[in-house]
Amino acid sequence: MNTGQHNQQGSILMFTLVFTTVFITILSGMIGLVLMQQRVMDRTVASEKSLNIAEAGIDYYRWHLAHSLNDYADGTGQEGCNPCGPYHHSYSDPWGTVIGSYDITITPPAEGSDVVTITALGQLDDFPNQTRTVTAQFRRPSLVKYMVVANDNMRFGSDTDVYGEIHSNGGVRFDGTAHNVVSSARTTYTDPDGAGLCTSNPENPNECPGVWTAQADPNAVFLAGTDYPTAPVDFNGITADLSNLKTLALGNATKINSYLWVGDGIYLEASGKPGYLLQFKVVGPTTLLDIYRVKQTYADCSWSSGGLAYSAAKNSISSVYSSAVATNVTMPSNGIIFVEDNFWVQGSIANARVTVVAASFPETPSTNKNIYINNDITYAGDYETTKATTTLGLIAQNDITIGLYSEDDLAIDAALLAQQGRIGRLYYPSVCSSTSYKRNSITIRGAMATYNRYGFSWVCGGSWCSGYHYRNLLFNDTLRSAPPPYYPVAGEYTFLNWKEVQ
């Protein structure tokens, strides 16, 4: 072999070695890149699975709350925690193999609120450092979702104008103007006022659709449509725990005089008389309360018709004691005023969130307490501005009633609840008062929840004969996000918002 051939073979060998080295280097880099990308992909997949596990933790506790509405400690029995947890749970794949876990922390509702916050941290066992954390808020739907909600059949007359949702667990006849959806839990119902006016069942002229109107053009009545049958509102499950509200009113309380206790809330003992007059007033930016014992009410009105005798309580104050129980009482820190008696309420409020309750114990139909409204109870100043910082709730164990001597144009700015009774005005004929038996208009800006059929107007022989001619029911949209303190809720928790915590 000559020198040229030897050099040529050496060059080929060197080239081969260099090429092999470069190839191996490139291949190693490619393998390393593939492995690195695989690790990145595995971590990304693990991160997404951890997020799914965290969301599963949120879903689990929502399910838990549906079965234990006030348990914020995951069934452990822990009390007084805020927040509660974290509580650790294993997470299995669809085949039952444990692949990860979540830790949940629950923040109970703040005082006067019904919003629960749940935080969940999720992770895979194979990637313990790839954790994801999610927080979500839930709220039980308040009765202030509706302008009117009832557990009974309802009838709205032709001079009724309603802004806001209407729902009844019974049927609804609506002859006015509904600017929002009108719903019922019934497919059909027997309407005692509907004979021959609805055609749901020709063989039974009283059987009407769940929601209907006697007006010729339903489209001019139901501007946002109707919805029936829908799920009923659980009045029996309403958490208007009046005993708890009494406890809240008496929290850290000091007895001021024979009737009044003041602490975290305000509590009034039984008056020994027909009840109390609560007069709200605004002084500067502050809402204050004057309290009087009612000395006497007007005697019942009596009349006869068709050989039968009738009577109706006038539900109006004729005199109060000149010496007040208290004046210039500031609004309570927890927003609860509990009156273990009937009371009349009037005046104006601003920059305050207050719930006023009339109830007594033990609860019996004959002694359940009422609220009477004969004069304006309103938000002071410009309503649209004031409603951002002001909320009034009125809860009666029995009825919320408008008396005979009520204002001709009555304004009520409040969320009203008649827990076991009705919201309305009794029938008064002209013999009760030639000037007061008929009134012009009532305007309610807020919401109403009534166990029994509501009504402020009466029709006799097809014509208006007693009560308020015009009824304006205007929903206060701020009640959805800021209901009165400890105002009743019903049903399961519903989703409010969700976000990932970085």
Secondary structure as UniProt FT lines:
FT   HELIX           3..67
FT   TURN            69..70
FT   TURN            74..75
FT   STRAND          84..92
FT   TURN            94..95
FT   STRAND          98..107
FT   TURN            111..112
FT   STRAND          115..124
FT   TURN            125..126
FT   STRAND          127..139
FT   HELIX           143..145
FT   STRAND          148..150
FT   STRAND          154..156
FT   TURN            158..159
FT   STRAND          160..163
FT   STRAND          166..168
FT   STRAND          172..174
FT   STRAND          177..178
FT   STRAND          182..184
FT   STRAND          188..190
FT   TURN            192..193
FT   TURN            195..197
FT   TURN            202..203
FT   TURN            205..206
FT   STRAND          207..209
FT   STRAND          211..212
FT   HELIX           218..221
FT   TURN            223..224
FT   STRAND          226..227
FT   HELIX           235..237
FT   HELIX           242..249
FT   TURN            250..252
FT   STRAND          254..255
FT   STRAND          260..262
FT   STRAND          266..268
FT   STRAND          276..283
FT   TURN            284..285
FT   STRAND          286..297
FT   STRAND          301..305
FT   TURN            306..307
FT   STRAND          308..312
FT   STRAND          317..320
FT   STRAND          326..330
FT   TURN            333..334
FT   STRAND          336..339
FT   STRAND          343..349
FT   STRAND          353..358
FT   TURN            365..367
FT   STRAND          371..372
FT   STRAND          377..379
FT   HELIX           383..386
FT   TURN            387..389
FT   STRAND          391..396
FT   STRAND          400..402
FT   TURN            404..405
FT   STRAND          409..418
FT   STRAND          423..425
FT   TURN            430..432
FT   TURN            434..436
FT   STRAND          438..450
FT   STRAND          457..460
FT   TURN            461..462
FT   STRAND          463..475
FT   HELIX           477..479
FT   TURN            480..481
FT   TURN            485..486
FT   STRAND          494..501
//
